[in-house]
Amino acid sequence: MAGFDMNALFQQAQALQEQMKKAQENLGRKEVTGTAGGGLVIVTANGRGEILKVQIDKQAVDARDVPMLEDLVLAAINAALRAAQEAAAAEAGPMAQLQNLIPGMMK
């Protein structure tokens, strides 16, 4: 029966941490958008879920209908955040599953 190689396990853990760090850096550079109102409101976020930019088409601005504009901005932000979460899940892939197996390792 072969002995348990703790050093090899430690090296694998370090390699996995490096992969996660690289994936997080890639997510920081990835930009996703969410739109609402047929493109009247566009929100850009990065893969970490940080909002980078909000664009509002002039046609969407009507002083008498501010609640509609607020709803459009909210919808576009939520769409951008969903896209950021999807990008994060795609980037992390199987590494995220390993993080769940070894709690505290990827903090």
KALINFEN-V705241 format. One record per run of one state. SS is the DSSP state (@ for helix, = for strand, . for the rest). FROM is the first residue (numbers start at 1). LEN is the number of residues. If there is no record, write none. Layout:
ss=SS from=FROM len=LEN
ss=SS from=FROM len=LEN
This chain:
ss=. from=1 len=5
ss=@ from=6 len=24
ss=. from=30 len=1
ss== from=31 len=6
ss=. from=37 len=4
ss== from=41 len=6
ss=. from=47 len=4
ss== from=51 len=6
ss=. from=57 len=1
ss=@ from=58 len=3
ss=. from=61 len=2
ss=@ from=63 len=30
ss=. from=93 len=1
ss=@ from=94 len=8
ss=. from=102 len=6
